[in-house]
Amino acid sequence: MIKEKMWGILRDKVFNKVGIDRIMLVGKIFLIVFVILSAVGLWIEGGVYLLSPEEDELAGMPCYVSGETGIIEIRGEIVSYFLYSSESDTDEAGDVGDAVSSEEVVSCIDYMESNNDIKGVIVEVDSYGGSPYGSEEIMKAISGLDKPTVAVVRESALSGGYLVASAADKIFASEFSEIGGIGVTMSYLDYSQKNKADGIIYQQVSSGKFKDAGDPNKPLSDEEWELLMRDTELMHAMFTANVAVNRGLDVKKALEVADGSSMLGNMAKENGLIDEIGDINSAFSWLSEQQ
């Protein structure tokens, strides 16, 4: 009887110890799993991702790679550069607003030119233009690509946006796309009369009689108007000549459509400003035919 009681006590102690050990082991496993999942959650929430070298190099740029095709996005206003980096000058959505810089686009193009795995480039355009210099810089970089290039116009390719698109070997656009806007403007609001009514006096302190030409707080003299108009017409002539060369148009024909107006897809095709009605799928198909 005593032996049986002792055996029972010993058995209970052994089983209790085993049970406790199992509970402790399971608890440790749960703790480890919890720590790992928490770390992964914070990692993802903080925006840390494992990127391929290619993706890492193009991160934050207006371009990406899809298979053997490089894709460049020309969206919004074209500027020559951003004053701040995209990390420090962002809105709540995490981007720099409705704009694209030629500095970054040219970097994308240089990358795509040097990457032998990229066989062709699609330029998606949805832009009303912007900086003449920035637009020309992108146009020249696209023209210099030693690979097939195709532009796809979404909502619009106007002014500098069209200058960029015109550099591609092929242009597709929607029937609803607005194309053209070939022209230059230096128009601005003149506040001088309002300032006068408000008792604000413009004190001109400048060397060179044209130094403050175009200042919205003073009236524009006839000489100043002629000066600004001279440069406007020169830029218009250069704009039109580039479009004529890029699109293989007679200069006279180019001048006919270079009145600053826009036209929808089918009319743009009739006037030689685009090649076909299509979309990005059309562009991929065209590129595959070039290989």
C-alpha positions in Angstrom: 0.0 0.0 0.0 2.8 2.4 0.9 4.7 1.4 -2.2 1.6 2.2 -4.4 1.2 5.6 -2.7 4.9 6.4 -3.2 4.7 5.3 -6.9 1.6 7.5 -7.4 3.3 10.5 -5.9 6.4 10.0 -8.0 4.3 9.5 -11.2 2.4 12.7 -10.6 5.6 14.7 -10.1 7.1 13.3 -13.3 4.0 13.9 -15.3 3.6 17.4 -13.9 7.2 18.3 -14.7 6.7 17.0 -18.3 3.5 19.0 -18.6 5.2 22.1 -17.4 8.1 21.6 -19.7 5.7 21.2 -22.6 3.8 24.3 -21.7 7.1 26.3 -21.4 8.2 25.0 -24.8 5.0 26.0 -26.5 5.1 29.4 -24.8 8.6 30.0 -26.0 7.6 29.0 -29.6 4.6 31.4 -29.5 6.9 34.2 -28.1 9.4 33.7 -30.9 6.7 33.7 -33.6 5.2 36.8 -32.1 8.5 38.7 -32.1 9.2 37.7 -35.7 5.7 38.7 -37.0 5.9 42.0 -35.1 9.3 42.8 -36.7 8.0 41.9 -40.1 5.0 44.1 -39.6 7.1 47.1 -38.5 9.4 46.5 -41.4 6.7 46.6 -44.0 4.9 49.5 -42.4 8.1 51.5 -42.4 8.3 51.0 -46.1 11.3 48.7 -46.2 11.2 46.2 -49.0 13.6 43.8 -50.6 14.2 45.2 -54.1 16.1 43.7 -56.9 19.2 45.8 -57.9 17.2 47.1 -60.9 14.2 48.1 -58.9 16.4 49.7 -56.2 18.2 51.8 -58.8 15.0 53.1 -60.3 13.1 53.5 -56.9 11.4 56.9 -56.8 12.1 57.6 -60.4 9.5 58.3 -63.1 10.2 55.0 -64.8 10.2 51.2 -64.4 11.0 48.0 -66.3 8.5 45.5 -67.4 10.2 42.4 -68.9 12.4 43.6 -71.7 10.7 47.0 -71.9 11.6 50.2 -70.2 8.6 52.5 -69.4 9.0 56.2 -68.8 6.1 58.3 -67.3 5.8 61.9 -68.4 3.0 63.2 -66.2 1.9 66.7 -65.4 4.1 69.8 -65.7 7.6 69.3 -67.1 10.3 71.0 -65.1 14.1 70.8 -65.4 14.7 69.7 -61.8 13.0 69.5 -58.4 14.3 71.9 -55.8 14.2 69.3 -53.1 14.6 65.5 -53.3 11.5 63.4 -53.5 12.2 62.2 -49.9 12.1 65.6 -48.3 9.6 67.5 -50.5 6.6 65.2 -50.7 2.9 65.7 -50.1 0.7 63.4 -48.0 0.4 61.0 -51.0 4.1 60.5 -51.0 5.0 62.2 -54.3 6.2 65.6 -55.5 2.9 66.6 -57.0 1.8 66.8 -60.6 5.2 67.3 -62.2 8.1 65.4 -63.7 11.7 66.6 -64.0 13.9 66.2 -67.1 16.8 65.6 -64.8 15.3 62.4 -63.5 13.8 61.3 -66.9 17.2 61.6 -68.6 18.7 59.4 -65.8 16.0 56.9 -66.6 16.8 57.0 -70.3 20.6 56.7 -69.6 19.9 53.6 -67.5 17.7 52.0 -70.2 20.3 52.7 -72.9 23.0 51.0 -70.9 20.9 48.0 -69.9 21.3 45.3 -72.5 18.3 43.4 -71.2 16.0 46.3 -72.2 15.1 45.9 -75.9 12.7 48.9 -76.3 11.2 51.9 -74.5 7.7 53.1 -74.0 7.1 56.8 -73.2 3.7 57.3 -71.5 2.7 61.0 -71.9 0.0 62.8 -70.0 1.3 66.3 -69.9 0.4 69.9 -70.9 4.0 70.9 -71.1 6.1 73.2 -69.0 9.7 74.2 -69.2 11.0 74.6 -72.8 14.5 73.6 -71.7 13.2 70.5 -69.7 11.0 69.4 -72.7 13.9 69.8 -75.1 16.3 67.9 -72.8 13.9 64.9 -72.7 13.3 65.1 -76.4 17.0 65.0 -77.2 17.5 62.0 -74.8 14.7 60.0 -76.4 16.0 60.9 -79.9 19.5 59.6 -78.9 18.2 56.2 -77.7 19.7 53.4 -79.8 16.6 51.3 -79.2 13.0 51.3 -80.6 10.9 54.0 -78.8 7.2 54.4 -78.8 5.1 57.1 -77.2 1.6 56.5 -75.8 -0.5 59.6 -75.3 -3.1 59.2 -72.5 -5.2 62.3 -71.7 -2.9 64.8 -73.4 0.4 65.6 -75.1 0.4 69.4 -75.3 3.1 71.9 -75.9 6.3 70.6 -74.3 4.5 67.3 -73.7 4.0 66.9 -77.4 7.6 67.9 -78.1 8.6 64.9 -75.9 6.2 62.5 -77.6 7.3 63.6 -81.1 10.8 62.3 -80.5 9.6 58.7 -80.4 9.8 56.4 -83.4 6.0 55.7 -83.2 3.1 57.5 -81.5 -0.1 56.0 -80.3 -3.0 58.0 -78.8 -6.6 57.6 -77.9 -9.4 59.1 -80.0 -10.1 61.3 -77.0 -6.5 62.4 -76.4 -5.6 66.1 -76.9 -2.6 66.5 -79.1 -0.5 69.5 -80.2 -0.6 72.9 -78.5 2.5 73.8 -80.5 3.2 77.3 -79.4 4.9 79.4 -76.8 3.5 81.9 -74.3 5.0 84.5 -72.0 1.6 85.9 -71.0 1.2 87.0 -67.4 -1.1 89.1 -65.1 -0.3 92.8 -64.8 -0.9 94.0 -61.2 0.3 97.6 -61.8 -3.2 99.1 -62.0 -4.4 97.3 -58.9 -1.3 98.3 -57.0 -1.8 101.9 -58.0 -5.4 101.8 -56.7 -4.2 100.3 -53.5 -1.6 103.0 -53.1 1.4 100.7 -53.8 4.2 102.4 -55.7 6.7 100.5 -57.8 10.2 101.8 -57.1 12.4 100.8 -60.0 16.1 100.3 -59.0 17.9 98.3 -61.7 20.8 98.6 -64.1 20.0 97.9 -67.8 16.7 99.2 -69.1 15.3 95.7 -69.7 16.4 94.1 -66.4 13.0 94.1 -64.9 11.0 93.6 -68.1 8.0 91.4 -67.4 7.7 92.3 -63.7 4.0 92.0 -63.0 4.1 95.0 -60.7 5.0 97.5 -63.4 3.5 98.3 -66.8 5.2 96.7 -69.9 6.7 99.3 -72.2 6.4 98.9 -76.0 10.2 98.2 -76.2 9.8 95.5 -73.5 6.9 93.9 -75.3 8.9 93.7 -78.5 11.8 92.1 -76.7 9.6 89.4 -75.1 7.7 88.9 -78.3 11.0 88.5 -80.2 12.1 85.6 -77.9 8.6 84.1 -78.0 8.7 83.9 -81.8 12.2 82.5 -81.8 11.2 79.7 -79.4 8.1 79.0 -81.5 10.2 78.7 -84.6 12.6 76.3 -82.9 9.7 74.3 -81.5 8.1 73.9 -84.9 11.4 73.0 -86.6 11.9 70.2 -84.0 8.4 68.8 -84.5 8.9 68.9 -88.3 12.2 66.9 -88.0 10.9 64.5 -85.5 7.7 63.7 -87.4 9.2 63.9 -90.9 6.8 66.8 -91.8 7.3 69.5 -94.3 8.1 72.8 -92.5 5.1 74.5 -94.2 2.8 71.7 -92.9 4.3 71.9 -89.4 3.6 75.6 -89.4 0.0 75.1 -90.3 -0.6 73.0 -87.2 1.7 75.1 -85.0 -1.0 77.7 -84.0 -1.1 76.7 -80.3 -4.4 74.8 -80.7 -4.9 71.2 -79.8 -6.8 68.5 -81.7 -8.2 65.1 -80.8 -6.7 61.8 -81.8 -8.2 61.1 -85.2 -7.5 64.7 -86.4 -4.0 64.5 -85.1 -3.5 61.3 -87.1 -4.8 63.0 -90.3 -2.3 65.9 -89.7 0.7 63.6 -89.1 1.1 64.4 -85.4 0.5 60.8 -84.3 0.7 57.5 -86.2 -2.1 55.3 -84.9 -5.1 55.2 -82.5 -4.1 52.8 -79.7 -2.9 52.4 -76.2 -0.1 50.9 -74.2 -1.0 47.4 -75.4 -0.6 48.6 -78.9 2.8 49.9 -77.9 3.9 46.6 -76.5 2.7 44.8 -79.7 4.6 47.3 -81.9 7.8 46.8 -79.9 7.6 43.0 -80.2 7.4 43.4 -84.0 10.7 45.4 -83.9 12.7 42.6 -82.3 
